[in-house]
Amino acid sequence: MNKSKSWSYTLKLMALICFSAVLALLVLLRIFQTEQFLHWYAKYTQTLENFEIWIENYGATPLAVIIILVNYALKAVMPWFPVSCICVASAVIFKWYDALVINIAGLTILFALKFFWGRHFGGGNAEKLLMKYDSAYKLVDRSGLGSGVVLFLSRLLPSIPINAVSCLYGTTDMPLWRFLVISLVGFLYKAITYIIIGRNVFDPASASFIVPFIPHILLSGIIFLSLSGAIEGGNNKRKNKNEDKERLM
């Protein structure tokens, strides 16, 4: 099995896992609505509420804000907690509107740091990969200014590495302010979703906690399946070209 076929099968497997996870969450939602589960769950509701009150009273401090922002900065230079985890954690501690402001500030730091990294040190593996496919690279780097549409979609859709995209756009001539505005607007939907999850983490059996996971996982599955189809389409095109050459010889 060649490398491209291996990647295609891996992506299909990841898509299958995502679709199975969505189905499992839907089943859980149905189970959580049953009378037997609600009766059992009621025993723990007060404990969870008390813990939520304690976190809000003693966790929401200026030091917590600094720690969250430092985590965003560290995320730019080393493998660290996923951004989704930082967003959720901030919403566990702070009210949703405070968490949104803190996360926008943290994302601005993260995006800017990786953008400057790409500007000074290159786009890394993402740039090397795209350089092999001229048509794909033109989608990102149109006339040297960078495509705002592609940047917006890369922030909006799940499963697309944040740091790799920021480094890649650092190699274009896109102004920093434009890069930050498009990135933040594109990421806003995901940030709000993570905050909703964080605000409902003390009620894990609620639809408010579970439902926000579903579109993210479903979109990830669709992306993996689309990438697999694109790889197979490229393989078939090359195969057809080779067959045509053999017939002409």
N, C-alpha and C positions, 0 to 999 in steps of 0.2 A: 504494500500500500504506500503510495507516494505521500509527501508531506501535505499537499493541498487536500487530498481525500481524507487524510487523518484529521485535519482541521475541520473539514465539513462535518464529519461524523461527530466530533467533539462538540461542535456548535449545536448540532441537532439534539445531542444528549442533554446539553444545557437547556435548550428550549423545552425539551420534554420535562425536565425537572421543574422548570418554571411553571409550565401549564399544570403539572401535577400538584405543585404547591398552591396554586390558585384554587384548584378543586378541593384540596384539603382544607383551605381556609373557609370556603363556602360550606363545607360539611360541618366544620367547627361552629360556624355561625348558627347553623340549624340546631346543633346539639346544645349550644349555650342558651337557646330559647326554650328548652324543655323545662317542664315544671320540676323534675327531679334535680336537674343541675342548678336551677335558680334557688331551690331550697338549700342545697349544699353550699352554694356560693355565698348565700346571705350570712353565713357564719363568719366569713372573712372580710365582709364589706367594711365594717366599722374599723377593723384593724388597719386596712388599707387607707381609709379616710384619715385616720389619726396620723399615720406616717406621712401622708401628703401634707397635712397641716404643719407637722414638725419640720419637714423639708423647706416649706415656703417661709416659715418663721425664722429658721436658723441657717438656711443654706444660701438664701438670696443676699449675698454680701458683695461689696466691691472686690474683695479678694476672689470670689467666684467668677466675676466678670473677667478679671485679669487672667485667671487660670484658663478660661475658655479661649480668650484671645491668644494666649501663649500656645495653646494646643493647635489653633489654626496656623500660627506661624511655624510651629514644629512640623506640621503636616506638609509644609512646602519643602522641607529639607531632608526628611527621613520618613520611612514607612511608619505610620502612626494610626491612631483610631480613624476609621472612615468618617468622612464629613457628616454622613447621616447620623452616626452615633453622637458626634459633638452637638449637632442640632437637637437631637432628641434629649440629650442630657441637659442642655440649656433650658429646654421647655419644662423639664421635670422640676427644675429649681425655680425658674422665674415665671411670671405671668406671660401670656402669649405675646403681648405687645412688646414687653421688655425683651423677651427671647428673640423676637423678630429683629429688633434693632441691633442686639448683640451679634446675632448671626450675620446680618448684613455687613457689620463692621469687620467681623472675622473673615468672611468670604472676600471682602475687598482686600484685606491684607494678604490672604492666600493667593488670590488671582494676580495681584500686583507683583508679589515676590516671584512667582513662577513665570510671569510675563517677562520680567527683567532678566530672569535666568535664561530664558530662551533668546532674548535679544543679545545677551553677552556671550552665551556658551552654545547656542544652537538649539534646534528643536528635538534633539535626542533621537530615540528609536522611532518615534512617531514620524518624524521628518524623513528618516532613512527609508521607512516602509513606504510612505506616500511617494517618495521620489522615484520608486520603481514603477509607479502607475501614474503616468503623466496626466491622464484625464481626471484621476482622483485628486491629484495635487492642485490642479487648476480650480477645483471646487473650493478649496481652502484659500489659495493664494491667487486671487484674481487680480491681475494687473499690479501685483505687489502690495495691494492694500488690504488683502484679506477679505473673505466673504462674511459679511455680517449675518446672513441667513444661516450659513453652515454653523457659525459660532453659536447663534441662538438655539438651533436645534440640538447641538452637542450639549448645551447646558440644560435644555428642557428634557431630553430623553435620558432614561436611566442606563446604567451599564457602560457609559462612556467615560474614560478616565479624566478627571478634572485637571490634574497636573500636566498630563501629556498634551491636552488641548491648549492650555495656557502657554506652555513652552513653544508649541508649534506656532501660535499666533504671535509670539515674541519675535519670530524670525521674519514676520511681514512688516510692512510699513504702517499698519493700523495704529492710530494714536492711542495712547494709554487710556484716555478718558472714554473714547468710543468703545474700546475693548471692555472696560469695566462696566459701562452702562448696559451693553448688550449681554454681558455675562450675568450680571445681577438680575436683570429683567428675565432672562431665560431660566435662571436657577430659582426664581422666586416661587414657582409652583411647587417644586420639590422641597424647598425650605419650609413653606407653609404646611405641606403634608407631614414633614418630619416633626414640626412643632405640634400639630394636631395629635400625632402619635404620642409625643412626650407628655402632652397635657392629659392624656387619657391612660397613661401607663399604670396608674393606680386603679384602673378598672379594666383589666386585660380581657375580660369576657364581653366587653361592650362592642357594639358595631362601630362606635367612634374610634376604637383602638384598632380593630381588625381591618375594616374596609379600606383605609388609606394604603395598606400594603398591596391590595389587589391590583390597582392600575399599574403600580411600579413593577411588580413581578410579571404581570401580563405583557407590558410593553417590553420588558427585558427579553421575554420568551420570543416575542415577535421579531425583535432586533436580531437575536441569535439565529432564528430561522431564516431571516432575510439575508444575513451574512453567509449562511450555509448555501442558500440558493444562488447568491452572487458568485461564490467560489465554484460551485458546480457549473454555473453558466459560463464562467471563464474557461473552465476545463473543457467543456463541450465545444466552445468556440475554437480553442487551440487544437482539439482533436479533429474537428471538421477541416481546419486549415491544413493540417498535416495530411489528412486523407485526400484533400484536393491536390496537394503537391505531388503525392504519390501517383495519383491518376494521370497527372500531366507529364510525369517522367516516363 
